[in-house]
Amino acid sequence: MKTMEAIYNRRSIRKFTAQKIKDEDIKTLLRAAMMAPTAVNAQEWEFLVIREKEKLSEITKIHPHSQMLKQADAAIIICANMEKEIIPGYWIGDCGACAQNILLAATELGLGSVWLGVQPDKKRVEDFRKLFKLPKHIMPFNVIALGYPAEKRDEKDRYDDKKVHLEHW
């Protein structure tokens, strides 16, 4: 699959089959994540891979929009190691680029995925810290639910000329 094809075909998938994701595909997603750019090459990301159904179900109790995790085969929680932060605040963009790489790689692998926000919701952050026993210097950013899609979402062209400004507003 070419890059633009993955970009145009990526959709938020919230219904999954029972098919298992291979461990090597999870590693491929993590490798793609770690290829994302970071400010001054800080690479402050850390990853928590969740495959246990009980843990996936626990997330649904603390994240109101995560019910699809009951069907998902896996989830990747992207976190930032704040001890590796070099330029304050840049970790947010760094983790976002990392997440986008996972979503695009999942599309290429034929997997469904959806981004579930954690940061900046303070209660959600604290609930994730408690549930996964995260050290204080580890900041949960988001959760990406993963599985083989049980739904097909049509391609949408979101391009809008009205949102493009040339040289000045």
C-alpha positions as CSV (number, residue, x, y, z in Angstrom):
1,M,0.0,0.0,0.0
2,K,1.3,3.4,-0.9
3,T,1.4,6.2,1.7
4,M,-1.4,8.3,0.2
5,E,-3.6,5.2,-0.1
6,A,-3.2,4.5,3.6
7,I,-3.9,8.2,4.4
8,Y,-7.0,8.2,2.3
9,N,-8.3,4.8,3.5
10,R,-7.7,5.2,7.2
11,R,-10.9,5.3,9.1
12,S,-11.9,5.2,12.8
13,I,-13.1,1.6,13.2
14,R,-15.2,0.8,16.3
15,K,-16.3,-2.8,15.5
16,F,-13.9,-5.7,15.4
17,T,-14.0,-9.4,14.6
18,A,-12.6,-12.0,17.0
19,Q,-9.5,-12.6,14.8
20,K,-6.2,-12.3,16.7
21,I,-3.5,-9.9,15.7
22,K,-0.1,-11.5,15.3
23,D,2.6,-10.4,17.7
24,E,4.8,-9.5,14.8
25,D,2.1,-7.1,13.6
26,I,2.0,-5.4,17.0
27,K,5.8,-5.1,16.8
28,T,5.5,-3.6,13.3
29,L,3.0,-1.0,14.7
30,L,5.4,-0.1,17.5
31,R,8.3,0.1,15.1
32,A,6.3,2.5,12.9
33,A,5.5,4.5,16.0
34,M,9.1,4.9,16.9
35,M,9.9,6.2,13.4
36,A,7.9,9.4,14.0
37,P,9.8,12.7,14.3
38,T,10.3,14.3,17.7
39,A,11.5,17.8,18.7
40,V,15.3,17.7,19.1
41,N,15.0,13.9,18.7
42,A,13.8,13.5,22.3
43,Q,11.9,10.3,21.6
44,E,10.1,10.6,24.9
45,W,7.5,8.0,24.0
46,E,6.8,4.8,25.9
47,F,4.2,2.2,25.0
48,L,1.9,0.0,27.0
49,V,0.5,-2.9,25.0
50,I,-2.7,-4.4,26.4
51,R,-4.0,-7.7,25.2
52,E,-5.7,-9.1,28.2
53,K,-9.5,-8.9,27.8
54,E,-10.0,-8.1,31.5
55,K,-7.7,-5.0,31.2
56,L,-9.3,-3.9,28.0
57,S,-12.6,-4.1,29.7
58,E,-11.3,-2.1,32.7
59,I,-10.5,0.8,30.4
60,T,-14.1,1.0,29.4
61,K,-15.0,1.8,33.0
62,I,-12.8,4.9,33.0
63,H,-13.0,6.1,29.4
64,P,-16.6,6.9,28.3
65,H,-15.9,6.5,24.6
66,S,-14.0,3.2,24.7
67,Q,-16.7,0.6,24.5
68,M,-15.1,-0.9,21.4
69,L,-12.3,-2.2,23.5
70,K,-14.6,-5.0,24.6
71,Q,-14.3,-6.3,21.1
72,A,-10.7,-5.2,20.3
73,D,-7.9,-7.7,20.3
74,A,-5.4,-5.2,21.6
75,A,-4.7,-1.7,22.5
76,I,-1.6,0.4,22.6
77,I,-1.4,3.2,25.2
78,I,1.0,5.9,24.1
79,C,2.7,7.6,27.0
80,A,5.4,10.3,27.4
81,N,8.4,9.8,29.7
82,M,8.5,13.3,31.2
83,E,12.1,12.7,32.4
84,K,13.1,12.7,28.7
85,E,11.3,15.9,27.9
86,I,13.8,18.4,26.5
87,I,11.5,21.2,25.3
88,P,8.4,21.6,27.6
89,G,5.2,20.7,25.9
90,Y,6.6,19.4,22.7
91,W,5.9,15.8,23.8
92,I,2.2,16.3,22.9
93,G,3.0,16.8,19.2
94,D,5.7,14.0,19.3
95,C,3.2,11.5,20.7
96,G,0.5,12.7,18.2
97,A,2.9,12.0,15.3
98,C,3.7,8.6,16.8
99,A,-0.1,7.8,17.1
100,Q,-0.6,8.8,13.4
101,N,2.1,6.4,12.3
102,I,0.4,3.6,14.2
103,L,-3.0,4.4,12.7
104,L,-1.5,4.4,9.1
105,A,0.5,1.3,9.7
106,A,-2.6,-0.5,11.0
107,T,-4.4,0.5,7.9
108,E,-1.7,-1.0,5.7
109,L,-1.8,-4.2,7.7
110,G,-5.5,-4.5,7.2
111,L,-6.3,-3.7,10.8
112,G,-8.9,-1.5,12.2
113,S,-8.0,1.2,14.7
114,V,-9.4,4.2,16.5
115,W,-7.7,6.9,18.6
116,L,-9.1,7.4,22.1
117,G,-7.9,10.5,23.9
118,V,-6.6,10.5,27.4
119,Q,-4.6,13.7,27.6
120,P,-5.5,16.5,28.6
121,D,-8.4,15.1,30.7
122,K,-7.0,15.3,34.2
123,K,-9.3,12.7,35.7
124,R,-8.7,10.3,32.8
125,V,-5.0,10.7,33.2
126,E,-5.2,9.9,36.9
127,D,-7.5,7.0,36.3
128,F,-5.1,5.5,33.7
129,R,-2.2,6.1,36.1
130,K,-4.0,4.1,38.8
131,L,-5.2,1.3,36.6
132,F,-1.8,0.7,35.0
133,K,0.4,1.6,37.9
134,L,2.2,4.3,35.9
135,P,5.0,6.1,37.6
136,K,4.5,9.8,38.1
137,H,6.9,10.7,35.3
138,I,4.9,8.7,32.8
139,M,2.1,10.7,31.2
140,P,-0.6,8.7,29.3
141,F,-1.4,10.5,26.0
142,N,-3.9,8.2,24.2
143,V,-5.2,4.7,23.6
144,I,-5.3,3.1,20.2
145,A,-7.9,0.3,20.0
146,L,-6.8,-2.4,17.5
147,G,-8.5,-5.4,15.8
148,Y,-9.6,-6.7,12.5
149,P,-12.4,-4.6,11.2
150,A,-16.0,-5.8,11.4
151,E,-17.2,-2.7,9.6
152,K,-16.3,-0.9,6.4
153,R,-16.3,2.9,6.5
154,D,-16.5,4.7,3.2
155,E,-13.6,7.0,2.0
156,K,-14.3,10.7,2.6
157,D,-12.6,13.5,0.9
158,R,-12.2,16.1,3.7
159,Y,-10.3,18.6,1.6
160,D,-11.8,22.1,1.9
161,D,-10.4,25.0,-0.1
162,K,-12.0,27.4,2.5
163,K,-9.5,26.2,5.1
164,V,-6.5,27.0,2.9
165,H,-5.0,30.5,3.2
166,L,-2.2,31.6,0.9
167,E,0.4,34.1,2.1
168,H,-2.0,35.8,4.5
169,W,-5.3,35.3,6.2
